[in-house]
Amino acid sequence: MRNKRYLNSHYRVRMYHRNALDESTIENIRGLWDVLAKEELAMVTQDKTIKVMFQEQIAKSKKPGFMDEKFQEYLKLVDWFYVLEHNYLPHGFMAVAGEQLLSLWISTQHRGQGKASYMLDNHREIFNKPLELQCYRDNHYAMKFYQARGFKEIDATGIYTRMRLD
């Protein structure tokens, strides 16, 4: 398995089915999801054209309780969560629903070290199924990451690119 060397006694990836999540794990995933949502919002607001397209969503995101509702909707979609831990603290996660990769996020200080690749490899080894994802097309770092791991572009409409790994 690729990138196994990155998991040692300090790093590990835990896999959870959505029906087996306890409150502590949900809280950890929520904290990571909040950071991911803020990063995505920052990325969207950098592009003036896209900012106009998302004005309504940006305004809603500032209302009390909006992010709680979005997270609860998100939890219902996900089949499997992978949580990357370092010294028992969460530093990244991946969320998969069927053949859809919904989220893959690693904290800034842990990026570029093979952690995300390890989570992808782990999922593929267990389930041996294709994966599809939707990536913000101007997120060049993510686009390069997925292409380097064999994802192929299958559709590019609007601000997103859909990709697939067979």
C-alpha positions in Angstrom: 0.0 0.0 0.0 1.3 3.4 -1.0 2.3 5.9 1.7 2.1 3.4 4.6 5.4 4.8 6.0 3.5 7.9 7.1 1.4 6.1 9.6 3.4 5.5 12.8 2.5 5.4 16.4 1.7 9.1 16.2 -0.6 9.0 13.2 -3.5 6.8 12.4 -6.7 6.8 10.4 -9.9 5.7 12.0 -12.8 4.5 9.8 -16.4 5.0 10.9 -19.7 4.1 9.4 -22.3 6.9 9.9 -24.5 4.6 12.0 -21.6 4.0 14.4 -20.6 7.5 15.2 -20.5 8.5 18.8 -20.9 12.1 20.0 -17.2 12.7 20.5 -16.4 11.6 16.9 -19.2 13.7 15.5 -17.9 16.7 17.5 -14.4 16.1 16.0 -15.7 15.7 12.5 -17.8 18.9 13.0 -14.8 20.9 14.0 -12.9 19.7 10.9 -15.9 20.3 8.7 -16.2 23.9 10.0 -12.6 24.6 9.0 -13.2 23.0 5.6 -16.3 25.1 5.1 -14.4 28.3 6.0 -11.6 27.4 3.6 -14.1 26.8 0.8 -15.9 30.0 1.5 -12.6 31.9 1.5 -11.8 30.3 -1.9 -15.2 31.2 -3.4 -15.1 34.8 -2.2 -11.6 35.4 -3.8 -13.2 35.1 -7.3 -15.5 38.1 -7.9 -17.7 36.3 -10.5 -18.2 33.3 -8.2 -18.7 35.6 -5.2 -21.7 37.1 -7.0 -23.1 33.6 -7.8 -22.8 32.6 -4.2 -24.0 35.8 -2.5 -27.2 34.2 -1.2 -25.3 31.2 0.2 -22.6 33.4 1.8 -25.3 35.5 3.5 -27.1 32.4 4.7 -23.9 31.0 6.2 -23.7 33.9 8.6 -27.1 33.3 10.0 -27.2 31.5 13.4 -27.9 27.8 13.1 -27.3 27.7 9.3 -24.0 25.7 9.6 -25.6 23.4 12.1 -28.4 22.5 9.7 -25.9 22.1 6.8 -23.7 19.8 8.9 -26.7 17.6 9.9 -27.7 17.3 6.2 -24.1 16.4 5.4 -24.0 13.7 8.1 -27.1 12.1 6.5 -25.3 11.8 3.1 -22.1 10.2 4.3 -21.7 6.4 4.5 -18.0 6.3 5.7 -15.8 8.8 7.5 -12.1 8.5 7.8 -10.5 10.6 10.5 -6.8 11.3 10.5 -5.4 11.6 14.0 -2.0 12.7 15.2 -1.4 12.0 18.9 -5.1 11.4 19.3 -6.1 14.8 17.9 -8.1 15.0 14.6 -6.1 16.6 11.7 -8.0 15.6 8.7 -10.9 13.6 7.3 -12.4 12.0 4.3 -16.1 11.4 3.7 -17.5 8.9 1.1 -21.1 8.2 0.1 -21.4 5.2 -2.2 -19.0 6.0 -5.0 -18.9 9.7 -4.3 -15.9 11.3 -2.5 -17.7 14.1 -0.7 -14.8 15.6 1.2 -11.1 15.1 1.6 -9.4 17.6 3.9 -6.1 17.7 5.8 -5.1 20.5 8.2 -2.6 22.9 6.6 0.4 21.7 8.7 -0.1 18.1 7.7 -0.5 18.6 3.9 2.0 17.3 1.4 3.0 14.4 3.5 0.9 11.6 1.9 -1.9 11.5 4.5 -4.7 12.2 2.1 -3.2 9.6 -0.3 -3.2 7.1 2.4 -6.8 7.7 3.2 -7.8 7.3 -0.5 -5.7 4.2 -0.8 -7.2 2.7 2.4 -10.7 3.2 1.1 -9.9 1.8 -2.4 -8.2 -1.2 -0.9 -11.2 -2.0 1.3 -14.0 -1.3 -1.2 -12.4 -1.7 -4.6 -14.9 0.6 -6.3 -14.5 3.6 -8.5 -14.7 7.0 -6.9 -16.2 10.2 -8.3 -15.8 13.7 -6.9 -16.6 17.3 -7.7 -13.7 19.8 -7.3 -13.8 23.6 -7.4 -12.0 24.1 -10.7 -9.9 27.0 -9.4 -8.5 24.9 -6.6 -5.4 24.1 -8.5 -3.7 22.3 -5.6 -6.6 19.9 -5.3 -6.9 19.4 -9.0 -3.2 18.5 -9.3 -3.5 16.2 -6.3 -6.4 14.2 -7.7 -4.9 14.0 -11.2 -1.7 12.7 -9.8 -3.6 9.9 -8.1 -5.3 8.9 -11.4 -8.6 10.8 -11.3 -9.7 11.7 -14.8 -11.9 14.7 -15.7 -15.4 13.6 -16.8 -17.3 16.9 -16.9 -16.5 20.5 -16.4 -19.5 22.8 -16.0 -19.8 26.0 -14.1 -17.2 26.4 -11.3 -16.7 22.7 -10.7 -15.0 19.8 -12.4 -16.2 16.3 -11.9 -13.5 13.6 -11.8 -13.5 9.8 -11.6 -11.0 7.2 -10.5 -11.7 3.7 -11.9 
